[in-house]
């Protein structure tokens, strides 16, 4: 997390003191580094320099308009899984023709909206979805650009909840069924086959699973070519891992070099859908220690952030580093479980952490830029956190903290009988 570092024992984001952010905007608050986001995106874009390819940011990782606008200014494309995400792209200044629409349950209204907007491609995940897209496009007298998400049955070796490329997963079409479905699609009047898509999982720290999937996809592309079906782009999805603790994932340059070597002299456009690897380490979640609780066998640091603010530790047993905003040498570290106020045993941000803290201290939950705010909720009627973007020596609130009135908007009490 190069954009987050200690200076004089105080944690900074770029040139902004994080304790000042907490003082101004309160806690819990998500803080993002513009510089870190831009550098992470450019690591992909620069590795593809000179090619007609697209790096489509996976919006599900972080959908804040300011984040999307930063990426749109750099020329990024976007991977969306709902009409709402597509609307966010357009609102933030992104181009519809640089959008791929993924997701297993696209509604007719969403398909209609995306067609009218002029997206680059639908990534189709079932035979039934193909028929629906063809029908909706026909109703609009349009032709829908399509790609099939092919499931290559490759074990990504990651957490089962974020593994998506095996036969038992709900995503995509089986590679054995792909030739038949492509042939059927070629016979339909209101779809136009332009690509092939694959996404085998998230937080991959080795290149080998990507290469195994590519071998299967390229062989399938060759089979389709003999049947007169030309694949113009290959979408390899996302999934490149990041360093949360001691992982050493390949860099985007190493990954893309391996992909280009495998592609060889094939004339095919490449699309990538990174999410986590662009924003995870560009963000932290600030939280304040409310109480220290010492039991006979366990110490607890009870903080004001909870599983409704950051779900990943509870959902995936994900490890996120937790750092004090100011390092103190006044006492020795003790082992704490860092837990929140939500009434669930699973409400924790970190377990067995060595911390030198007191009530009132501020902490940073690291690597929180991906799947943090986007997975947050109002469980226990808790308002969602504020979001702040740091740009060099300035900090900007990019989402105000919710209020109780925000939470009950649209709710109504039944009239008296």
N, C-alpha and C positions, 0 to 999 in steps of 0.2 A: 504494500500500500504506500507507494512512493509519495503520493500527494498528502499523506497523513504522517506526521513525524513529530517527535519531541524536540523542543528547543527550550533550553533552560528548565528542563523537567516538566514542561507544559505542552500538551498535545495540540498541534495545529492542523488545520486543513488549508493547504496552500499557504497563504500568508495571513490567515485569520485564526485567532485564538479560539478554540472550540468552547472554552468556558464563557467567552463573550457571546457566542451564539446562543448558548443555553440561557445566559442572563437576559438576552434580548427577546428570545422567542419561546422560552420555557422548555419543559421536557414532558413527555418524550418528544423528540424531534429528529427526523431524518435529515442528514446533512450530506450533500453530494459535491464532489469536486468536478467542475467543468473541465479542467485540464485533464483529469484522469479519464473522463468519458471520451474526450476527443482523441487522446493518445491511444486508447484501447480500440476505438473504431479505425483510426488511421493505420494501426498495425495490420488490419485486414486489407484496407483499401490500398495501402502501399505495396503489399505483397502481390496484389493483382494489377498493379500499375501497367498500363498499356494494353489491357484486355477489356473486351466488352462484357464485363461481368457485373454482378450486383451483390452487394452486401446488405442484406435485409435484416434490420434489427428486430428481434422477437419482442414485440411490445409487452407480452405477458410478464416479462422480467421487470419492467418499470415503465409505466404508462403516463407519467407526468408530462404535461404539455411542454414544459421548459426543457426536459430531457429530450423529448422528440424533436423539438425545434432546433436544439443544438446539433443533433444528428442530421436533420433535414438540410441545414445550412451546409453541412459537409458533403451532401449529395447522397446520403444513405437511402436505401430502400427500406421497406418494412414488411415484416411477417405478422399478419393479424389472424385472430381466431374468432372474431365477432364483428358485427356491424359497429358496435360501440368503439372497438379499437380502430376500425377504418375511419370512423368519424373523428377520432382523436388525431389520426394522421393528417387528415384534411384540415382540421382546425389548427394544427401546429405548423402548417406550411409544407407538409410533405406532398409528394406527387402520387396520385392514384396509379399511374402507369408504372410505378416502381413498387407496387404492393402485390404480394402473394397472399392468398386467402386460404389458410389451413383450417383444421378443426373437423371433428367427426360428426357434427350435428348442425350443419348450416340450414337455417330456416329459409323458406321461399322468399320471405320479405328481405332477408339479408342478401340472398343471391340477387334479387332484383335491384337492391340498392347498389351492390358492388358492380353489377353490369352497367348500370347507368353512370356510375362514377368513372368507369373505364379502367379497372384494375388490370394488372399485367396477366394474372393467372389465378385460377382456382386449383388448389391441390385437393383432388378428389380422393375420398377415403373408403368408398363402398360402391357397389353396383347400383344400389338404390339412389345414392347421391348423384350418380351420373345421370340417371333418368330424370331426377328432379331438376337438375341444372339444364338439361336439354329442353324440358318442358317449359321452364320459366323463360329461358332465352327465346324459345319459339313464341311465347305469348308476347314478348317485346319485339319480335321480328329482328332479333339479334343473334350473333354467333358468339358463344362463350369460349374464351381461351382456357384450355384445361391441361392439367398434368395429373397423373395418378401418383399418390403416395404409395410406394411399393415397400412392403415389409420383407426384408431380406432374411429374416430369422437369424440375426446376428446377436450374440450375447454381448452387450456393452460392458458387462461386469460392474454395474453401478447399482445404486439402491433400487430395489424392485419397484418403488413408486415412481421412479423417474427413468425406468427402462422401458423403451417403447418399440423395440425392433424384433421382439420374439413373437412366435405364433400365438401365444396365449394373451398377448396384449390386444387392446381394443383398436389400435391404430392401423390404418393403411389396409391394403389388399395383399393377400398372399402372393409371393413372387410366382408361384406355380399358376395362379389364376390370371396373372397380368397379360399374357399374350391374348387370351380370349377376350378380356375386357377392353384392351386397346383395339382389337379388331372390331368389336361391337361399337365402340365409340367412333371409329372411323366411318361407320355406316350411318351415323346420326347426322341430321341436317344442321343442328343448331349448336354443335360444339366443334372446336378446332383443336386438335392435339398439338401442343407445342413443347411438352416437357415430361420429365420424370422426376419424382421427388422421393426423398428418403430422410428419415430422422430416427436414429436408433436409440437415443437416450441422452441424458444430461450428465455433466460433471465427469466426462471421460478424460482420463489422464494419460492415455496412450494412443498412438496413431493407428495401431494394428486393427482395432475394430472398424475404424473408418475405411481402411484399405480393404478389409474383407468384404464390407458392404459394397464398395466401389467395384470390386471384381465381379460380383453378382449382377450389379446394375449394368455395367458395361457389356457383359455377355448378353443380357436381356435386350439392350439397345441394338446389338448386332443382329439378334434374332428378329426383332421388329423391323429392322432395315430390310431384311430379305423378304419381308411381307409387305413392303411398300409403305411402311409407317416410319416417318423421319422424326427423330427426337432432336429438337433444336436447343433445349437447355437441360442441364442436369442440376437439380437442386439437392444439395447434400445436407440440408438442414443445419442445425446447430449442434450443441452438445460439448464443445471444447471446454474442459474444466479450468478451474482457477485454483489458486493457492489459498486455502483456508487455514491450514496449519503448516504441514511439512510436505504437501503434495508438490510435485514438480511436473506440471503438465507441459506438453509441447507449446511453443509459441505459435501464434497465427502464421508467422513466416514459415516455420518448420512444417506445420500442417499443410499449408497451401503448396509449398514446394513439393511435398509428397503427392498431393492431389495432381498437380500439374505434370509431375513425372509419370504418374499413372495414366493421365489423359493422353500424353504423347502428342502426336500430330492430328488428333481428332479435332474437327472444327465444330465444337460444341460450347455453348455459353454455360458458364458456371454461376450458380447462385448459392450463397451461404446465408444461414439464418442465426447468427450468434445473438445471444441475449445475456446470459450470465457473464460471459467472458468480457463483455463491454462495460457492464455497470456494477457487478458484484463488489469489486474492490474499490469502486469509486464512491462508496457511501458508508456511513456509520449511523447508528441509532444512539442518540444521547439519552441518558436516563439518570435519575437521581436516586441515591440510596435513602430510603425512607426510614428503615429500621434495621438494626442488626439483632439477630435472634440466635441465642446460643443454647442448644439442647445438649443432652448428655452425650450423644453420639454424632451430632451434626450441627454445623453453623450455617445460618441462612442470612444472605444479604437480600432484604426485601426492597425492591426498586419500584419505581412508578411506571415502568414499561412492563408489558405482559404479553402472553401468547396471542392476544388479539392484535397487538402491534407487530410482533415478529413471531410467526407461526412455525418457522422451519425447525427450530430445536424440538418442539413438541411433536410435530408431524413426522419428521425424518430422523430424529435424533441427531440433527445437524450440529456440528461443532462450529461455533463462532467465537473468535478471540474476544476477550473483554478486558479493556484497559482503563485505568484511572486517567482522568483528564489532567491531573497533576500528581506527579510521583512524589511520595513522601517517604522520608527515612526516619520518621519519628518513632516507629514501632515495627515489629516484625510482621511478616505476612502470616495470615491464617488461611485455612482452606474453607471456602464457602460454596454453597449452592446459591446461584443468583436466580432469584425467583420473583414473580410478579404478584399482583393483588387479586388476580382472577381466581375464582373458587373452583379450581381444578388441580389435582395433584400433578397433572402434566404441564402446569404453567411454570415453565422454567426457561431461562435464557442460557444458562450454563451450569454445569455441575462440577464440583471438586476443583474450584479455581483458587489459586494462590493469590490473595489480594491483601493489600495493606490499606484498609479503608475505614471510614467512620460514617455515621449517619450524617446526611447532608452532602456527602461527596458526590461528584459527578463521574459517570462511567461512559465509555464508548463501546457499544457492541459493534464489532468490526465486520467487514465484508457484508454489509447490510443493504447494498444498493440494488441487489436483484432479489425478487420474490420476498421483499420486505413489506413495503406499503401496499403493493398490489394484492397481497394475500391477507391484508389486515381486515378486521371486522369490528363490529360494535358490540360484541359479546359482553355481557354484564352491563349493558348500557354505558359503555365507555366510548368517549369521543376519540376519533382517530387522530393520529399525530400530525403536527405541522411538518412541512417539508421546506428545506432551505438549500439554495444553490450558492456555492462559493466560487467566485471568479477572481482569482488573484488575491487582492486585499479587501474585496467587497463581499458581503453576504446579502442574498435576496430571498425573501420569503416567496416560494413558488406554490405553496398551498397553505392556506390559513388553517389553523387548528379548528376542528369541528366544534360546534356548540350543541347544547341540548336541543335547541330549536331545529338544528339540522337533522338531528336523530329522529325527531317525531314528525317531521314534515310529511304530510300526506296521511297521517294517522287520524282517525276520527273516533269519538266516543258515541255509542249508540244513544239515540234519544230516549227519554223517559217514556214508558208506556202510559 
